[in-house]
Structures are given as C-alpha cells and as structure tokens.
Amino acid sequence: MKAKAPLFVFFKQITVPFIIVFILFSSEFGIVKQVSALGINYGQVANNLPSPEHVLRLLSSLHVSKTRIYDTNPKVLSAFANSSIELIVTVPNEAVAGLADPAQAADWITTNISPFLPYTKITGIAVGNEVFTCQDSVLMDNVVDAMMGLHQGLVGLGLDSVIHVSTASSLAVLANSYPPSLGSFRPELAELIGPLLRFLSVTGSPFWINAYPYFAYKDDPERVPLDYVLFNSGAGMVDPNTGLKYDNMLYAQVDAVIFAIARFGYGGIEVRVSETGWPSKGDDDEMGATVENAMIYNRNLVARQLENEGTPLRPKARLEVYLFALFNENLKPGPTSERNYGLYQPDGSMAYNVGLSSATSTASVSDINSSASWICYVIVSIGLTMGFHGKTV
C-alpha cells in the first residue's frame, strides 16, 4: 500500500526558476481557505472490527467529521446516513480500468453513490490507490479516463461541485523531494501526470498524496533526525532556494509535491494528505515502529491541525490531513507494521492516546463555503429524488 519515497537526495545544482516560486506564492492567495476537520482513514482489512454503527459513534466522540473508506461498502454508507461525517469513497484498483468507459462510470455512480444521497455525505471519490507506482500499465493508462467518466456522471446529476474526483498517490511518484523547492515527478510518469494535473485543475479537485515520514526514518535512522519526523522541536532545515524553514518532514514532503506540480504549470492545485501515520509495532528491521513514536507523531500532528496550520509554502491555507488509520487491521499482508497503524484496537480500546477525545469543537468546524456547498448538495440531491436533474456542461 505505502511505497518508499526518494528522500534526502542532495543535488549540487540548487537554482530554482523564479517564475515557479512566484506562481506558487501568488496562487497561495487565491486558494479558498478551508477550516475543516482532521480526517481518519477507516480501513476494513480485518475480520474482527466493530460494526459501522459503532465506528460512527467512535468518530463522533472524537469530534472527527471526515473519514475515507477503501471501497463503497453499502453497510458503512447506510450506517453513516444522517450523520455529520463526510466520506471519501474509493474505486478499488481492480475496478478502475472498466470505468474508463463513460457508460460504465455512469452506472457505477448510479449503483454506488446515488442510492445513499443526500443522507450520507459523500464528498469525494478516490479512483484507485497509489496507481502510478503499482507497476500495472493498464491501470495507470486508464485512471484519468475513469476519473473523467465519473466526473461527467456527477456533472449530469448536478453533484460535481460537492463531490471531488481524484486519486491518491504515493510519495514515490517524486524523483526528487529534497530540498522541497527541487520537488519533481519521476520523468517516466510525465505522460501520465500531465493529464491528471490538467483534470484536477479544470475540475478544482485536490491532489491527494500518501506521505509517511516514518519510511524516511526507518530507512536511514543515522541521517534522518527522529525529532524532525515526529514534529518535535528542533533545528529542522532551511530550503536554500526559498529560505523557508521546515521544522518537520511532513510539511517538507507536501511542499515538494506542490513544487513538482508547479513545474507542470499548475501552481494553484491544492495538495491534501490522504494518508499519513506511524506504526506502533514492527518487525526487528522496522526501526522506530513503537507505541511511543506513533503516539508522539500523531499527537503532534493533531495539535498542528487544531491550530489550522499550513505548510511554509502555503501558510494561509490549512493543510487537510487524513490519519492512517482508525483500527489495527489483522488481515493486511506485508510486514508487521502494516497491521499496526491503528489509533484503536478492534475491540474499541485505544492503541495509544493522541488527544482527540479532548479536542475542542475547532476540529469539527467547516468554513462558510463548505457549508454553503453542502446545502446546495442536499437541495440538488433531493431534487434528483423528485425527478429533476442538473444541466450537463
């Protein structure tokens, strides 16, 4: 699921074209500022998880109003009806290629989205997960066409303004990430990334990135400072090209993605963290996978979220982040760490306390624009049930 990213790659040439920096700082002031809740990914690769109804109560008690699921499980979508929880649903990788056919994409929406509206707040569709680093050429070649088909289906129903369509990528799509100003995509992905960014720009959808500073520390604990990856106070680093100070690796990774996107000429696309987390247990060779480190990383990140922080490059635009994950999932393949990213055990007990239960109402406030969009969403959805449809554009 989570691929390694190329980190701490040093280069002799550090010159960055002035125009890229100018575009990025200019676009910062044009981005709609979101004051939205911290999200948590709700994975279900397990045979011992509580019911969706119980999960809804848990998320509500944590003042969390956003979650992402990795399918369109009707039991979850039904259980979350009439709640304040906003959901991102996912098209599994194996289903993506078929949705490149617009007719099949429209049918997918009719089957998996429409029956649950307007009572379940579906706000996003993730088309696949880490598609561009999966080594499946058919999947990679079809993901943008599938996104276009799904978007057109939403346009036909008048829902495109409130349900974003995007795809979550691994940080391994980057060839360079250090310093952030030298962020760039892998050259072999250019023909795929270009159409993706064009689609996101035209539709106003975010670029979702799965970013795990844990991997950088695990792979090079001698050179990567633990305090830097855990959001602890410390020296941090200064980007030599921009002069921006970074006191944690996650923000540096996000800004590297923003610079990489800008190199394609799309400085205004919002970058959101679709997954980040830290395992509380690992194999002998998984350095740093401990309960203490997991608690510190997630607790410090939650504290930053409650302060409405942005990254150094976009300080006025709050960075939207989804923690991975709500539960430890006992059926996930791979090393021990893969089964130990949860904030909670399947029985509902805490794996460790990140302070969400005492979070203030700041964590569940949406901005005026988000609220207005949702009102329009409900009105349109109710209209659909009465036989009225939006215009196709």
Buried (B, 14 or more C-beta within 10 A) or exposed (E): BBBBBBBBEEEEEEEBEEEBBEBBEEBBEEBEBBEBBBBBBBBBBBEEBBEBEEBBBBBBEBBBBBBBBBBBBEEBBBBBBEBBBBBBBBBEBEBBBBBBBBEBBBBBBEEBBBEBBBBBBBBBBBBBBBBBBBEBEEBBBBBBBBBBBBBBBBBBBBBBBBBBBBBBBBBBBBBBBBBBBBBBBBEEBEEBBBBBBBBBBEBEBBBBBBBBBBBBBBBEEEEBBBBBBBBBEEEBBEBEBBEBEBBBBBBBBBBBBBBBBBBBEBBBBBBBBBBBBBBBBBEEEBBBBBBEBBBBBBBBBBBBBBEBBBBBBBEEBBBBBBBBBBBBBBEBEEBBBBBBBBBBEBEEEEBBEBBBEEBEEBBBBBBEEBEEBBEBBBEBBEBBEEEEEBEEE
